[in-house]
Structures are given as structure tokens and as C-alpha cells.
Amino acid sequence: MKTVVVIPTYDEKDNVGPMSEAVLAQSAEGREIEILFVDDNSPDGTGAAIDALSEKDPRIRCLHRAGKEGLGRAYVAGFRRALELGAGLVVQMDCDFSHNPGDLPRMIEAAGDPSEPSLVIGSRYVKGGSTPGWPFRRRLISRMGGVYIRLVTGMPLRDPTGGFKCWTKAALEKMDLETVESSGYSFQLEMNHRAWKRGVDTREIPIAFTDRIAGYSKISAGIAVESLKIAWRLRFRKRK
């Protein structure tokens, strides 16, 4: 069974090599893993660095895009290409090691049969999940944001904005990717909500979410506000 790990990149030149090595190390008999980086023309040369890795290992690919269009657009493009490549499972994760590649075998196992619509979310806030190194204020804001989103949308997830996920092929085929509206980080919330509304078997498994090891963070206060606003749009939106 082929699993394609989709990793959007923008100025992640220092991370793509170590991340590729760590992800591919999770391959095993019966667990074929490939990587699809989606690079938005990073000015630091990330795309060229990925191409160099790809020349050495055909399990590494890069989808080059003309410019920075947002995380959501990058994932939609990556999901489509992953399905074209014959993926039975599609994992989405960050390139900065805040998502631990060592969790991939657990996520893949939990996802199960690719022909059944299921979604596995790596959760910071179910039993066993954690955010090591986070200051109290950051942890409180994140938790309260999750509570707010659950109250507004009715979606029963402990970590509704979680971005470390494993989709089965059948689940992604139910998502109507061409109608996804979010271009930024609110994409995570919109896709989780779509999966819930479409009856996709969604489960959360615990992960430790840590801070990046290289590069710079793209998270801002505006991104958090965007997620809070979209919660209301999702509540009253007709299904697409």
C-alpha cells in the first residue's frame, strides 16, 4: 500500500533534507512511503534543494508552483497529485519537525483500508497528546480556541485545527477539493469540518507537537483570527 506524504514548503531549505530522511526511514515491508513536497517558489532555494534530493531518490518528488498562494491551495494541489500517483493513503504534515515523522506508522495503521473513507488526526489535546515547550499562555489560547470552535461548529474534535493528518483515498474523494475555499491555515479547520459533515470516520490519536528546529514560523495573530471567523461561516454554510 502506497502512502504519499504531502509537505508544503516555503523557505524550508534547511529542513527538507533531514525531513526526507526521517520520513522515508518509516518505510517498512508492506508500508511504502513516498514524499511529495509542494514548493511555492521559495526564494531561499528550497525547490532546487528538493530537486537535488529527488535526483538521488525517486521516492522524493517536488510539485513546483509559480508563487505563494497559501497553505490551503498548496495542499489541494498536493492531494490531487498524490492521488494521481496512486496513493492509497495521503498524509499531510509540516516540514519543520513540529510534526514528528516517527508518528507516521501509528497514523498509517490507524487509517486502515484505503477504500474506506477515514481520517486520522494527530491531536495535541486528546489523552496522551502534548505541546512540550509551549508557554502557559500559548497553550491556554490554543485550547480555548478549540473550545470556541467546537461550540460554534458543533464539530466534536479536541484539536479541530490540527494539521498532522492521514486521509484514505476514499475520504479525499469525498471532499470535493475543487470547492475548498480556504487558502490559508483555516484550510485545516475547513477540511476537518467537511470530513465530519460527510460522515468520514474521523479519529484523533495523541501526538507531541513541538516547536520548529530550523527556519522561521509563518504563524501570525491574523491566522488565529481567520480560524475563529471561518468557524461561523462553516456553521451556516450549505454543504458543498
C-alpha positions in Angstrom: 0.0 0.0 0.0 1.4 3.3 -1.1 1.4 6.3 1.3 2.3 9.7 -0.1 3.3 12.3 2.5 2.4 15.8 1.2 4.6 18.6 2.7 4.1 22.2 1.6 7.3 24.3 1.7 8.2 27.9 1.7 11.8 28.8 2.8 12.5 25.4 4.3 15.8 24.7 2.6 17.5 23.7 5.9 14.7 21.2 6.7 13.9 19.3 3.5 16.9 17.0 3.7 16.6 15.9 7.3 12.8 15.7 6.9 13.1 13.5 3.8 15.5 11.2 5.7 13.2 11.0 8.7 10.1 10.3 6.7 11.5 7.7 4.4 13.0 5.9 7.5 9.4 5.0 8.4 9.1 2.8 5.3 8.8 -0.9 6.1 7.6 -4.1 4.4 4.0 -3.5 3.4 4.4 0.2 4.1 5.6 2.0 1.0 6.2 5.7 1.7 6.9 8.5 -0.8 7.2 12.2 -0.3 5.6 15.0 -2.4 6.9 18.4 -1.5 4.8 21.3 -2.7 7.0 24.4 -3.1 5.7 27.8 -3.7 8.8 29.2 -5.4 10.7 29.7 -2.2 13.3 32.5 -2.5 15.8 30.6 -0.3 16.3 27.9 -2.9 14.1 25.2 -1.3 12.8 24.0 -4.6 16.3 23.4 -6.0 17.3 21.6 -2.8 14.3 19.3 -3.2 15.2 18.6 -6.9 18.7 17.6 -5.8 17.2 15.1 -3.3 14.9 13.8 -6.0 17.7 13.1 -8.3 19.2 10.8 -5.7 16.0 9.1 -4.5 12.9 8.7 -6.8 10.7 8.4 -3.7 11.1 12.2 -3.3 9.2 14.5 -5.7 8.5 18.2 -5.9 5.5 19.9 -7.2 6.7 23.4 -8.1 4.2 26.2 -8.1 4.7 29.7 -9.5 4.3 31.7 -6.3 2.9 31.7 -2.7 -0.8 31.1 -2.8 -1.3 29.9 0.7 -1.3 26.6 2.6 -4.7 25.5 1.5 -4.0 25.9 -2.2 -0.7 24.0 -1.7 -2.4 21.1 0.0 -5.2 20.9 -2.6 -2.7 20.7 -5.4 -0.6 18.2 -3.4 -3.6 16.0 -2.7 -4.6 15.9 -6.4 -1.1 14.9 -7.4 -0.8 12.3 -4.7 -4.0 10.6 -5.9 -2.6 10.7 -9.5 0.5 9.0 -8.2 -1.6 6.1 -6.9 -1.7 6.9 -3.2 -3.9 4.7 -1.1 -3.2 6.9 1.9 -2.2 10.6 1.9 -0.5 12.2 4.9 -0.2 15.9 5.4 2.4 17.3 7.7 4.7 20.3 8.3 8.3 20.5 7.2 9.6 22.0 10.4 9.6 18.9 12.6 6.7 20.2 14.8 5.1 17.0 13.5 7.2 14.0 14.4 7.9 11.6 11.4 8.1 8.8 14.0 4.4 9.1 14.4 3.7 8.1 10.8 3.5 4.3 11.4 0.8 4.8 14.0 -1.2 7.1 11.8 -1.0 4.8 8.8 -2.1 1.9 10.9 -5.0 3.8 12.3 -6.2 4.9 8.9 -6.9 1.4 7.8 -8.3 0.3 4.4 -7.8 3.0 1.7 -11.1 2.0 0.2 -13.0 3.1 3.3 -13.4 6.9 4.0 -11.4 7.6 7.1 -9.3 10.4 8.5 -6.8 10.2 11.3 -5.8 13.5 13.1 -2.7 13.8 15.2 -4.1 15.6 18.2 -2.4 17.7 20.8 -5.4 17.6 23.2 -6.6 14.0 23.5 -5.2 11.9 26.3 -1.5 11.3 25.7 -1.1 14.4 23.5 1.1 17.3 24.5 2.7 20.6 23.5 6.2 20.4 25.0 8.0 23.7 25.4 4.9 25.8 25.0 4.4 28.6 27.5 1.2 28.5 29.5 -0.3 31.5 27.6 0.1 29.9 24.2 -1.3 26.6 25.4 -4.3 28.3 27.0 -5.1 30.4 23.9 -4.8 27.3 21.7 -7.1 25.2 24.0 -9.7 28.0 24.3 -9.7 28.4 20.6 -10.5 24.7 20.2 -13.3 25.0 22.7 -14.7 28.1 20.8 -14.6 26.3 17.5 -16.4 23.2 18.9 -19.1 25.3 20.4 -19.7 27.3 17.2 -19.5 24.5 14.7 -20.7 21.5 16.8 -17.7 19.5 15.5 -16.7 17.0 18.2 -12.9 17.3 17.8 -10.5 18.0 20.6 -8.0 19.5 18.2 -10.1 20.9 15.3 -7.3 22.9 13.7 -4.8 20.0 13.8 -2.7 19.8 10.6 -0.9 16.4 11.0 -3.4 14.1 9.3 -3.7 10.9 7.3 -6.5 10.6 4.7 -7.6 7.5 2.9 -8.1 7.8 -0.8 -11.8 7.2 -0.3 -12.0 10.1 2.2 -10.3 12.6 -0.1 -12.5 11.6 -3.0 -15.5 12.7 -0.9 -14.0 16.1 -0.1 -14.9 17.9 -3.4 -11.4 19.5 -3.4 -12.3 21.9 -6.3 -14.8 23.7 -4.0 -12.4 24.2 -1.0 -12.5 27.9 -0.2 -9.7 28.4 2.4 -6.4 29.4 1.0 -4.6 29.8 4.3 -4.3 28.0 7.6 -8.1 27.9 8.1 -7.9 25.1 5.4 -7.2 22.7 8.3 -10.5 23.6 10.0 -12.5 23.6 6.8 -11.3 20.2 5.8 -11.9 18.7 9.2 -15.4 20.1 9.1 -16.1 18.8 5.6 -14.9 15.3 6.7 -17.3 15.4 9.7 -20.2 16.6 7.7 -19.7 13.9 5.0 -19.7 11.1 7.6 -16.0 10.3 7.2 -14.8 8.1 10.1 -12.6 10.6 11.9 -10.5 9.7 14.9 -7.8 11.6 16.9 -4.6 9.9 18.1 -2.2 11.6 20.5 0.9 13.4 19.3 3.5 15.6 20.8 3.6 18.9 18.9 6.9 20.7 19.3 8.4 24.0 18.0 10.3 24.0 14.7 14.0 23.2 14.7 15.1 25.5 11.8 13.7 28.3 9.7 11.1 30.7 10.8 7.4 30.4 11.7 4.7 31.5 9.3 2.0 31.7 12.1 0.7 35.1 13.0 -2.1 36.6 15.1 -4.1 37.1 11.9 -4.1 33.4 11.2 -5.7 32.7 14.5 -8.4 35.3 13.9 -9.0 33.8 10.5 -9.8 30.4 12.0 -12.2 31.9 14.5 -14.1 33.8 11.7 -14.3 30.8 9.4 -15.9 28.8 12.3 -19.1 30.9 11.9 -19.1 30.6 8.1 -18.8 26.8 8.5 -21.7 26.7 10.9 -24.2 28.4 8.5 -22.7 27.1 5.2 -24.7 24.9 2.9 -22.9 21.7 2.0 -20.6 21.9 -0.9 
